Amino acid sequence: MASRALRWLFTCEHATRHVPPAYRPLFSKAGSVLASHRGWDPGALEVFHALGPDRADLALEGRATRLLVDLNRSLHHPRLFSEFTRKLPEIDRRAIIAAWWRPFRDAAEDAVARWLHDNHCVIHLSVHSFTPVLDGRSRAADFGLLYDPARQAERRFADAWGRRLRARGWNVRMNYPYRGVSDGHATALRRRHRDRYAGVELELNQGLFGAAGRRRVLADLQAALGEVDAVTVFTDPAGRADPATEGPA
């Protein structure tokens, strides 16, 4: 296992609230929604840019608001389209998928498949943020790390990163505020690639991004991630290849 190269995929599905010009009439009265957590993930792109450049073999960021089409949803998901685009004619929805969803998802899938074919291991870090209060209820975490508990490499990676963040005073919760196995980009890639792929979603509390806290957030995320020996997450404590992440891709 030690001879295998490690490849990093970074994605930021909800990076922006941008509405492409051709679709702006659909959102003419949606300014407040676009500016809210429903339109994008505030802070996620900043963290994505802080973490990715020194590590990413491929970094992909969404170029349009999730209210046009949600890059973190599968094509069958009922919330792939929002109330602003859901009732468009099928030909128009297919055009949106072809122009915005498919290039993003295909680029990630093609890279992962190629790396695994070349006998590499892959860590996919999907960067998101969450609103600190939802439906009147506070969400008690600074960071959430989402993963599939049945996949040992994902659990090891999340545990290692989480420990280092907690050591710096952060409240880190696992599979919070969402379940790591719910529909999402990493979940879709897991279904295709059982072996040597580990997908972890970082969820950041949007309340951390006040002017005073931004610098510490970015510095601690970078430093803690740098301390994780990512190659070892694909081996068990005895140094053997993890049977859950070993074999043909």
KOLMAR-380293 format. One line per 10 residues: number of its first residue (from 1); their letters; for each residue x, y, z of N, C-alpha, C, O. Coordinates in steps of 0.05 Angstrom, whole numbers. Example, Ala and Ser with C-alpha at 12.3 -4.5 7.8 and 13.67 -1.06 7.14 Angstrom:
1> AS> 264 -114 156 246 -90 156 264 -66 156 285 -66 169; 257 -45 142 273 -21 143 258 1 157 268 23 161
//
This chain:
1> MASRALRWLF> 17 -24 0 0 0 0 17 25 0 10 45 -12; 40 24 14 57 48 16 67 58 -11 73 81 -15; 69 39 -30 79 46 -57 59 60 -74 65 72 -94; 34 60 -65 13 72 -81 12 102 -77 16 112 -54; 8 117 -98 5 146 -96 -23 152 -86 -42 137 -90; -25 175 -72 -51 184 -63 -59 207 -80 -43 225 -86; -84 207 -89 -95 229 -105 -118 243 -89 -134 230 -76; -118 269 -91 -138 285 -77 -157 298 -97 -149 311 -116; -183 295 -91 -204 309 -105 -218 328 -86 -228 319 -65; -218 354 -93 -232 373 -77 -256 384 -93 -253 391 -117
11> TCEHATRHVP> -279 384 -81 -303 395 -95 -318 415 -76 -318 411 -52; -330 435 -88 -346 454 -74 -372 458 -90 -373 475 -108; -392 442 -84 -416 440 -100 -433 466 -99 -445 474 -119; -433 479 -76 -451 502 -72 -434 527 -67 -438 542 -48; -415 532 -85 -395 553 -82 -406 581 -86 -395 600 -76; -428 584 -101 -436 610 -110 -467 612 -111 -481 592 -112; -476 637 -110 -505 642 -115 -510 654 -142 -531 665 -147; -490 652 -160 -492 664 -187 -514 651 -203 -518 627 -203; -529 668 -216 -550 659 -235 -541 665 -263 -536 688 -270; -537 645 -280 -529 650 -308 -549 669 -322 -573 667 -317
21> PAYRPLFSKA> -540 687 -339 -557 707 -351 -582 695 -364 -604 708 -362; -581 673 -377 -604 662 -391 -627 655 -372 -650 653 -381; -620 651 -346 -641 642 -327 -649 664 -307 -664 658 -289; -638 688 -310 -644 709 -291 -673 716 -289 -683 723 -267; -689 715 -311 -717 721 -308 -732 703 -289 -751 711 -276; -723 678 -286 -735 659 -267 -731 668 -238 -746 660 -221; -710 683 -233 -702 691 -206 -706 720 -201 -693 731 -183; -723 733 -216 -726 763 -214 -736 771 -187 -731 794 -178; -750 754 -172 -761 761 -146 -748 743 -124 -760 740 -103; -725 732 -130 -713 713 -111 -688 723 -98 -672 707 -88
31> GSVLASHRGW> -685 749 -97 -660 760 -86 -654 751 -57 -631 743 -51; -674 751 -40 -669 744 -12 -663 714 -9 -647 706 7; -676 698 -26 -671 669 -25 -643 663 -35 -629 646 -24; -635 676 -57 -609 671 -68 -587 679 -48 -566 666 -46; -592 700 -32 -572 709 -13 -571 692 12 -552 693 28; -591 675 16 -592 658 40 -577 632 36 -565 627 15; -577 615 57 -564 589 55 -577 571 34 -564 551 26; -600 578 26 -613 561 5 -600 567 -23 -601 549 -40; -589 590 -26 -577 597 -52 -549 587 -56 -540 583 -78; -534 585 -33 -506 577 -35 -496 569 -7 -512 570 12
41> DPGALEVFHA> -471 562 -4 -459 556 21 -438 577 28 -415 574 21; -446 599 42 -427 620 49 -403 608 64 -406 592 82; -379 617 57 -355 609 70 -342 584 58 -318 580 61; -358 567 45 -347 542 34 -326 547 13 -305 533 14; -330 565 -5 -311 570 -26 -284 580 -15 -263 573 -24; -286 597 6 -262 608 18 -245 585 31 -221 585 28; -258 567 44 -244 544 55 -234 526 34 -211 516 35; -250 521 13 -241 505 -10 -215 516 -22 -197 501 -28; -214 542 -25 -190 555 -36 -166 554 -17 -143 553 -25; -172 553 9 -151 552 29 -139 524 31 -114 521 35
51> LGPDRADLAL> -155 504 28 -146 476 32 -136 463 7 -117 447 7; -148 470 -16 -143 455 -40 -117 460 -55 -105 440 -64; -107 484 -58 -84 489 -76 -59 472 -71 -46 464 -90; -53 467 -46 -28 453 -40 -32 422 -41 -12 408 -40; -57 413 -45 -62 384 -44 -76 374 -69 -71 352 -78; -95 389 -79 -113 379 -99 -100 370 -125 -85 386 -137; -106 346 -133 -99 337 -160 -120 346 -179 -116 349 -203; -144 351 -169 -166 363 -184 -184 378 -164 -191 367 -144; -190 403 -171 -208 419 -154 -231 429 -172 -226 442 -192; -255 424 -163 -279 432 -179 -297 448 -161 -304 440 -139
61> EGRATRLLVD> -306 471 -171 -325 488 -157 -349 493 -174 -347 498 -198; -372 493 -161 -397 499 -176 -397 528 -186 -386 546 -173; -409 532 -209 -408 558 -222 -436 571 -223 -439 593 -234; -456 558 -211 -483 570 -211 -496 562 -184 -489 543 -172; -516 578 -177 -531 573 -152 -543 545 -152 -551 535 -173; -545 534 -129 -558 508 -126 -588 509 -132 -600 489 -136; -599 533 -133 -627 536 -140 -632 533 -170 -655 530 -178; -611 534 -186 -614 527 -214 -615 497 -217 -634 486 -228; -594 483 -207 -593 454 -205 -573 448 -183 -552 461 -181; -579 428 -167 -562 422 -144 -541 401 -151 -547 378 -157
71> LNRSLHHPRL> -516 410 -151 -494 392 -159 -489 370 -139 -475 351 -144; -500 373 -115 -496 353 -94 -519 333 -92 -521 318 -73; -537 334 -112 -560 315 -113 -557 298 -138 -547 306 -159; -567 273 -135 -568 255 -157 -591 263 -176 -610 277 -168; -591 253 -200 -611 260 -220 -639 252 -212 -659 264 -220; -641 231 -195 -667 221 -187 -678 236 -162 -700 232 -154; -661 253 -150 -669 265 -124 -691 286 -129 -690 302 -147; -712 286 -111 -734 305 -115 -726 334 -113 -741 352 -122; -703 340 -100 -694 368 -97 -671 374 -115 -655 393 -110; -668 359 -136 -647 366 -156 -652 394 -167 -634 410 -170
81> FSEFTRKLPE> -678 400 -173 -686 426 -181 -702 440 -159 -715 426 -143; -700 466 -158 -715 482 -138 -742 490 -148 -749 483 -171; -757 504 -131 -783 514 -140 -781 533 -163 -801 538 -177; -757 544 -168 -754 563 -190 -749 549 -217 -754 561 -238; -741 524 -217 -735 510 -242 -749 484 -245 -749 472 -266; -762 475 -224 -774 448 -224 -796 446 -245 -800 424 -256; -811 467 -250 -834 466 -268 -827 474 -297 -845 476 -314; -801 477 -303 -793 483 -330 -799 458 -348 -800 436 -338; -804 462 -373 -808 439 -391 -784 420 -390 -761 429 -384; -789 395 -395 -768 375 -392 -744 382 -410 -721 377 -401
91> IDRRAIIAAW> -749 392 -433 -726 398 -451 -708 420 -439 -684 419 -443; -720 438 -424 -704 459 -411 -689 448 -387 -666 455 -382; -702 430 -372 -688 418 -349 -665 400 -359 -643 400 -346; -669 387 -380 -647 370 -392 -624 388 -401 -601 380 -398; -630 411 -411 -609 430 -420 -593 440 -396 -569 443 -398; -607 445 -374 -593 454 -350 -574 432 -340 -551 437 -332; -584 408 -339 -568 385 -331 -543 382 -349 -521 379 -339; -547 384 -375 -525 381 -394 -504 403 -391 -481 398 -395; -513 427 -385 -495 450 -385 -481 454 -358 -459 464 -357; -495 446 -336 -485 454 -309 -479 430 -291 -458 429 -278
101> WRPFRDAAED> -497 410 -290 -494 388 -272 -474 367 -283 -455 359 -270; -478 359 -308 -462 337 -319 -433 343 -322 -416 326 -315; -425 367 -332 -396 372 -334 -381 370 -307 -359 360 -305; -394 380 -286 -382 379 -259 -380 350 -249 -358 342 -241; -402 336 -250 -402 308 -240 -385 290 -257 -371 272 -246; -385 293 -283 -370 276 -301 -340 281 -297 -324 262 -298; -332 306 -293 -303 312 -288 -293 297 -264 -271 286 -264; -309 297 -242 -301 283 -218 -300 253 -222 -281 240 -215; -321 242 -234 -323 214 -239 -300 204 -257 -287 183 -252; -294 219 -278 -273 211 -297 -246 210 -283 -230 192 -287
111> AVARWLHDNH> -241 231 -266 -215 232 -252 -212 209 -232 -191 196 -231; -233 204 -216 -232 182 -197 -228 155 -211 -211 139 -202; -243 151 -232 -240 125 -246 -212 122 -258 -200 100 -257; -201 143 -268 -174 142 -280 -153 137 -258 -135 120 -262; -155 150 -236 -135 146 -214 -137 118 -203 -116 105 -198; -161 108 -199 -164 81 -189 -154 60 -209 -141 40 -202; -159 65 -235 -148 47 -256 -118 46 -255 -106 26 -261; -105 69 -248 -76 70 -246 -66 61 -219 -42 64 -212; -84 48 -203 -76 36 -177 -70 56 -155 -55 49 -137; -81 80 -157 -78 100 -136 -101 97 -115 -121 83 -121
121> CVIHLSVHSF> -97 109 -93 -119 113 -73 -129 142 -76 -114 160 -83; -154 146 -70 -167 172 -74 -180 182 -49 -196 167 -37; -174 206 -41 -190 220 -20 -205 243 -33 -193 260 -46; -231 243 -30 -248 263 -40 -258 280 -17 -272 270 1; -252 306 -17 -261 324 4 -281 343 -9 -274 360 -25; -306 341 -1 -328 358 -11 -334 379 11 -341 372 33; -331 405 4 -332 427 23 -359 441 22 -368 450 1; -372 442 45 -399 455 48 -400 471 74 -382 470 90; -422 486 77 -426 500 102 -456 498 109 -473 493 92; -462 502 135 -490 500 143 -498 525 159 -481 537 173
131> TPVLDGRSRA> -523 532 158 -533 555 173 -534 548 202 -543 526 209; -526 566 220 -525 559 249 -552 556 262 -554 543 283; -573 566 250 -600 563 260 -618 555 237 -619 568 217; -633 533 241 -651 523 220 -678 517 233 -680 502 252; -698 530 222 -726 526 232 -727 532 262 -741 519 277; -712 553 270 -713 562 298 -696 546 317 -696 552 341; -682 526 307 -665 509 325 -636 514 319 -627 513 296; -620 518 341 -592 522 338 -578 495 332 -586 474 342; -557 497 317 -542 473 310 -515 475 325 -499 493 320; -510 456 342 -488 458 361 -463 444 351 -457 421 359
141> ADFGLLYDPA> -449 457 333 -424 447 323 -410 469 308 -422 486 296; -383 468 309 -367 486 292 -363 473 264 -366 486 244; -356 447 265 -351 432 240 -365 405 242 -367 394 264; -375 396 220 -385 369 217 -369 354 197 -361 366 176; -363 329 202 -349 312 183 -368 289 176 -375 273 193; -376 288 151 -395 268 141 -381 246 126 -364 252 109; -388 221 132 -375 199 119 -393 174 123 -413 175 137; -386 152 109 -401 127 112 -387 111 134 -364 102 130; -399 106 157 -386 91 179 -378 63 171 -360 51 184; -390 52 150 -383 25 142 -357 24 126 -346 2 121
151> RQAERRFADA> -347 47 118 -322 48 102 -299 56 121 -298 79 130; -281 38 125 -260 43 146 -242 66 139 -235 81 157; -234 69 114 -216 91 107 -229 118 112 -216 136 122; -255 121 107 -269 146 112 -270 151 142 -266 174 151; -276 131 157 -278 134 186 -251 142 197 -249 160 214; -230 129 189 -203 136 199 -195 165 192 -184 179 208; -201 173 167 -194 200 159 -209 220 175 -197 239 185; -235 217 178 -252 235 193 -243 236 222 -241 258 234; -238 213 234 -229 212 262 -203 227 265 -199 242 285; -184 223 247 -158 235 250 -159 266 247 -147 280 263
161> WGRRLRARGW> -175 275 228 -177 304 224 -193 316 247 -186 337 257; -214 302 255 -231 312 277 -215 315 303 -218 335 317; -198 295 309 -182 297 334 -164 321 334 -161 335 354; -152 327 311 -133 349 310 -148 376 311 -137 395 321; -172 377 301 -188 401 303 -197 405 332 -197 428 342; -206 384 345 -214 386 373 -191 395 391 -195 410 410; -167 386 385 -144 394 400 -139 423 399 -126 435 416; -150 436 378 -147 465 375 -172 480 386 -175 504 382; -189 465 399 -211 478 413 -237 479 398 -256 492 407; -240 465 375 -264 466 360 -283 444 367 -275 422 375
171> NVRMNYPYRG> -309 450 365 -330 430 369 -335 416 343 -347 427 325; -326 391 341 -329 376 316 -347 352 322 -344 338 341; -367 349 304 -386 327 307 -385 310 281 -382 320 259; -389 284 285 -388 266 262 -416 261 251 -435 258 267; -418 261 225 -444 258 211 -466 276 223 -488 268 230; -458 302 224 -475 323 234 -469 349 218 -445 354 213; -488 364 210 -517 362 216 -532 345 197 -557 345 197; -519 329 180 -532 311 162 -518 284 164 -497 281 176; -531 264 154 -520 237 153 -502 234 129 -508 243 107; -479 222 134 -459 219 113 -467 201 90 -456 202 69
181> VSDGHATALR> -487 184 95 -496 165 74 -520 175 59 -530 161 41; -529 200 65 -551 211 50 -542 217 21 -518 218 16; -561 222 4 -555 227 -24 -536 251 -26 -541 272 -14; -515 249 -41 -495 270 -45 -474 261 -65 -475 238 -75; -456 279 -71 -435 273 -91 -418 250 -81 -412 232 -97; -408 251 -56 -391 230 -47 -406 203 -46 -395 182 -52; -431 204 -38 -447 179 -37 -449 167 -64 -447 142 -67; -453 183 -85 -455 173 -112 -429 160 -121 -429 139 -134; -407 172 -114 -381 161 -122 -375 135 -106 -363 117 -117; -384 134 -82 -381 109 -67 -395 85 -80 -384 63 -81
191> RRHRDRYAGV> -418 91 -91 -433 69 -104 -418 58 -128 -420 34 -133; -403 75 -141 -389 66 -165 -361 54 -158 -351 37 -172; -350 63 -136 -322 56 -129 -320 46 -100 -317 62 -82; -322 20 -97 -320 9 -70 -292 10 -60 -287 14 -36; -273 7 -77 -245 2 -69 -228 27 -73 -228 40 -93; -212 33 -52 -191 54 -52 -202 82 -57 -187 100 -64; -228 86 -53 -240 113 -54 -250 119 -26 -264 103 -14; -244 143 -16 -255 153 10 -266 181 5 -251 199 -2; -292 184 10 -305 210 7 -314 221 33 -330 208 47; -305 245 40 -313 258 66 -323 286 59 -310 300 44
201> ELELNQGLFG> -345 293 72 -356 320 68 -350 337 93 -357 329 115; -338 359 88 -333 379 110 -357 398 110 -363 411 90; -369 401 133 -391 420 138 -382 441 158 -373 434 180; -384 466 150 -374 488 167 -398 505 177 -416 511 161; -397 512 202 -418 530 213 -414 558 201 -392 569 205; -434 568 187 -431 594 175 -427 617 195 -417 638 188; -434 612 220 -430 632 240 -401 637 247 -395 656 261; -383 619 238 -355 622 244 -341 644 227 -319 652 232; -355 653 206 -342 669 186 -345 699 191 -344 715 172; -348 707 216 -345 736 222 -316 745 218 -298 728 217
211> AAGRRRVLAD> -313 770 216 -286 781 210 -265 771 230 -242 766 223; -273 770 256 -253 763 276 -245 733 275 -223 726 282; -264 716 266 -258 687 267 -247 675 242 -236 653 242; -250 689 220 -243 677 193 -215 667 192 -210 645 183; -196 684 201 -168 676 199 -162 651 215 -147 633 205; -172 649 239 -167 625 255 -180 600 243 -167 579 243; -204 603 233 -217 580 220 -200 569 198 -194 545 197; -191 586 180 -176 577 157 -149 565 166 -140 544 156; -135 578 184 -109 569 193 -111 542 207 -95 524 203; -131 538 224 -134 513 239 -142 490 221 -133 468 224
221> LQAALGEVDA> -160 496 202 -168 474 183 -143 465 166 -139 442 162; -128 485 157 -104 478 142 -84 462 158 -74 441 150; -78 472 182 -58 459 199 -66 431 207 -50 412 206; -92 428 215 -101 402 224 -101 382 201 -94 359 205; -109 390 177 -109 372 155 -80 364 147 -75 342 140; -62 383 150 -34 377 144 -22 357 163 -2 344 156; -33 354 186 -22 335 206 -33 306 202 -24 288 215; -53 303 184 -64 277 179 -47 262 159 -42 272 137; -38 238 167 -23 221 148 -43 206 131 -52 184 138; -51 219 109 -74 209 94 -70 182 82 -89 166 79
231> VTVFTDPAGR> -45 175 75 -40 149 63 -47 127 82 -57 106 73; -43 131 107 -47 109 126 -77 103 131 -83 83 143; -95 121 123 -123 115 127 -132 91 111 -153 79 116; -116 83 91 -123 60 74 -110 34 84 -111 14 70; -98 35 107 -87 11 119 -98 7 147 -105 27 160; -99 -17 157 -108 -22 184 -85 -17 204 -62 -13 195; -90 -17 230 -68 -11 249 -44 -29 246 -22 -21 255; -47 -53 235 -24 -71 232 -9 -66 207 11 -80 201; -18 -46 191 -4 -39 167 -12 -54 142 0 -52 121; -33 -71 145 -43 -86 122 -63 -70 106 -76 -52 117
241> ADPATEGPA> -65 -76 80 -85 -62 64 -113 -67 75 -120 -90 81; -128 -46 77 -155 -48 87 -172 -65 67 -174 -57 44; -184 -87 75 -199 -103 56 -223 -89 45 -233 -97 24; -233 -68 59 -256 -53 48 -247 -33 27 -265 -22 14; -221 -29 24 -212 -10 4 -191 -22 -14 -174 -7 -25; -191 -48 -17 -171 -62 -33 -183 -77 -56 -206 -87 -53; -170 -79 -78 -180 -95 -100 -184 -78 -124 -178 -54 -124; -194 -89 -146 -197 -74 -171 -218 -53 -168 -238 -57 -153; -214 -30 -181 -233 -8 -179 -259 -15 -194 -277 1 -194
//
